Amino acid sequence: MKKIIAKLSLITTLTIASTALLAQGPPEPPSDPTGEGPVGGGGAPIGSGIAILLTLGAAYGGRKVYQYWQSQKEELEK
């Protein structure tokens, strides 16, 4: 019973304390010299990130297929 109370109090304390750990807000947008207002949207490219993820996924899948093929080969040799 003491362990349950200790775990519950720890979870409650961490939950309440986490509300004070909010991230810093975004910075103010830069002033627009044309007077049309702030420019929206970000400028981060995502093309190379997708290519890296696809390459890593293909390598991981290839490794899994190779391991499966090796295990099947060993079972057939027995």
C-alpha positions as CSV (number, residue, x, y, z in Angstrom):
1,M,0.0,0.0,0.0
2,K,2.9,2.3,0.8
3,K,4.4,1.8,-2.7
4,I,1.1,2.7,-4.4
5,I,0.8,5.9,-2.3
6,A,4.4,6.8,-3.1
7,K,4.0,6.2,-6.8
8,L,0.7,8.2,-6.9
9,S,2.2,11.1,-5.0
10,L,5.2,11.1,-7.4
11,I,3.0,11.0,-10.5
12,T,0.8,13.8,-9.0
13,T,3.9,16.0,-8.2
14,L,5.4,15.5,-11.6
15,T,2.1,16.3,-13.3
16,I,1.6,19.5,-11.4
17,A,5.2,20.6,-11.8
18,S,5.1,20.0,-15.5
19,T,2.6,22.8,-16.0
20,A,5.3,25.3,-15.0
21,L,7.7,24.0,-17.7
22,L,6.1,25.6,-20.7
23,A,8.2,26.5,-23.7
24,Q,9.2,30.0,-24.7
25,G,6.8,31.6,-27.2
26,P,7.8,32.4,-30.7
27,P,9.6,35.7,-31.4
28,E,7.9,38.7,-32.8
29,P,7.7,38.8,-36.6
30,P,10.1,41.2,-38.3
31,S,8.8,44.5,-39.4
32,D,7.8,44.6,-43.0
33,P,9.2,47.6,-44.9
34,T,6.4,47.5,-47.4
35,G,3.7,47.8,-44.8
36,E,1.7,44.8,-46.0
37,G,2.0,42.9,-42.7
38,P,4.0,39.9,-41.5
39,V,5.1,37.3,-43.9
40,G,3.6,33.9,-43.1
41,G,4.9,30.4,-43.4
42,G,8.3,28.9,-42.7
43,G,11.3,28.5,-45.0
44,A,12.6,25.1,-43.9
45,P,13.1,22.6,-46.8
46,I,11.8,19.1,-46.2
47,G,12.9,17.4,-49.4
48,S,16.3,16.1,-48.2
49,G,14.8,15.0,-44.8
50,I,12.3,12.8,-46.6
51,A,15.0,11.3,-48.8
52,I,17.1,10.5,-45.8
53,L,14.1,8.8,-44.0
54,L,13.3,6.8,-47.1
55,T,16.9,5.6,-47.5
56,L,17.2,4.6,-43.8
57,G,13.8,2.8,-44.0
58,A,14.9,0.9,-47.1
59,A,18.2,-0.1,-45.4
60,Y,16.4,-1.2,-42.3
61,G,13.9,-3.3,-44.3
62,G,16.7,-4.8,-46.4
63,R,18.5,-5.8,-43.2
64,K,15.4,-7.4,-41.8
65,V,14.8,-9.4,-45.1
66,Y,18.5,-10.5,-45.1
67,Q,18.2,-11.7,-41.4
68,Y,15.0,-13.6,-42.2
69,W,16.6,-15.2,-45.3
70,Q,19.7,-16.2,-43.2
71,S,17.5,-17.8,-40.5
72,Q,15.5,-19.7,-43.1
73,K,18.7,-20.9,-44.7
74,E,20.0,-22.2,-41.4
75,E,16.8,-24.0,-40.7
76,L,16.9,-25.8,-44.1
77,E,20.5,-26.9,-43.5
78,K,19.6,-28.6,-40.2
